[in-house]
Amino acid sequence: MSSRTSPISQLITIRRAVGRDAKRLTRLVRGSGAYAGKYAAAVAGYRVGPDYIEAHRVFVAVGADEQGGRVLGFYSLVLTPPELDLLFVADEAQGRGIGSLLVAHMQSEARAAGLDRVKVVSHLPAEGFYRRAGAVRTGTAYANPPAVPWDRPEFEFRISSE
């Protein structure tokens, strides 16, 4: 069984991102296979800086028994207005449940912050993931050339009060 489709076989820890994670998170975004080909321009100059990490609730998933605590994925929750701004899982770590762990963690953080819903403007290839994760389609974010020359689906996570 390949590691791409196997269940989580190691302990994953989710921790708050710190400034020194910025370069790793930027590399993860820019190297994402989901942004290859026609989507590459959308992340070519993208940067997750220490200032962004400080301003938002950014959390990373790391493999607990991997040397150096390698970042396997991350998300960013913006509180005002409530939005899941970024969610990335390293290409080689996809299919292991890390994205689902990050979504569950985000929902817990949103609940703790008193939010009842969190918006997501999805990248087209991620639409199926968000549907499977329980997000509800609410509309469309229309193209904004030259930065984003395609329409994108908008979703919403409804946050239960439990």
N, C-alpha and C positions, 0 to 999 in steps of 0.2 A: 504494500500500500504506500503510495507516495505521501510525502509530508504535506503536499498541497491539499489533499482531500481527507487526511486523517483527522480524528478528533484531537482536541488539545491533549498532548501527551506530556506536557510539563506545566508547572505552575506558572501562571501569568499574574503579575502584579500590576495594578493600576495606581499610579502616583501622580501627584501634581507636577507639572512641567516646571523647570527652572530655566533661567537665562542660558545656561551652558548647553541646554537641549536645542537651542534655536537652529544651529547649523544642521543637526541631524534631522530635525523636522522639515527644514527647507529642502534637504536632499530627498527626503521621503516624498514630498509633494512633487518636486520636479522630476523625480525618477519613476513616478507612478505609471504603470502600463495602461491605466485607464485614460491617461492623457497623451497617449501616443498618436501618431498620425495627424489627422486634421485637428485634434484637440490640443496638440503640443503647445501652440502659441498661448493658450490660456494660462499656462503655468511656467512658461519659459523664464520670465523675470520675477516670478513670485518669491517672496521672502517671508518667512516666519521669524520675526526678530524678537530679541529679549523684551522690547517694549510691548509687543503684541502679547507675549506670554504673561507679562506683568498686568496688563490691562484686562485680560479675560480669564475665564476658567479653562485652562488648557491642561489636559491630563494625558499621560502616556501609558501605554501598555508595554511592559518589559517582560522578557523571559527571565524568571527568577534564577534559573540555574545556567544561564548563558553568561559567559565571561563579559564583564563590563555592563551587564544589564542592557543588552541591545534593545533599542526601541523597535517594537513590532508594529505599532500603530499609535494613533493619537486622535483626540478630538478637541474642539474648542466650543465652549458654550458662552454665548454673549447673552447677558441678562437683559439689556435694554436696547432695542426691543428683543424679546426672547428668540434666539435663533441658534441652531446648530450650524456654526459658520464653517467649520472644517471637520472632516472625519476621513482619515486615511489609514489603510492597513498596508504594510509592506507587501509587494507582489508575492514574494516567496512565502509569506505567512498567511495568505488568504486561504479560505476554506477550512480554517481551524477553529472558527467560532470567536475569533478576536473582535471582529466588528460587532457581533452581538453582545459581547461583554462590554465593549465601549458604549454601545447604545444603552444598555441597562444601567451602567454607571452614570451616564449623562442624565437619564431619567431620575435617578436617585438625587443627583446634584440639583436638578431643576425643582424637584419636589421640596428639597431642603431650603431652596431659595424662595419658595412660595409660588412658583410658576404653575399654571394649569395647562399650558400648551407651549410648544416650542416649534417654530417654523424651520423648514429646511428647503433651500433651493438646491435641487439635486442636479448633479452631473448626469447626462443622459445614460451612460453605461451603469450608473449606480441606482437607477430607478427601481429595478427589481429587488435590490437589497433593501431599500427603504420600505417597500411594500411588505416584504417578508418580515421586516423588523417591527411592523405594526403601525407605520406612519400612514396617514390618510391623505390622499391627493386632494388639494384645495384649489389649485389653479395653475397658471403658467407665468413664468418670468420671461418676458419677451426679450428677444435679441437686443444687444446693445453694442453694435459694431463700433470700432474694430475690436474692442476687448473681448466680447463674447458674441460671435456672429450667429448664434443659434438660440432658439427658444429652449427653456429648461422647465421641467415639471417642479411645481411647488408642493410640498408636503407639510404635514403638521403631526407632531407627536402630541397626543393628549395625555397629560400627566395626571394619574390618579392620586388621590389624597392619602392613600394607605400608607 
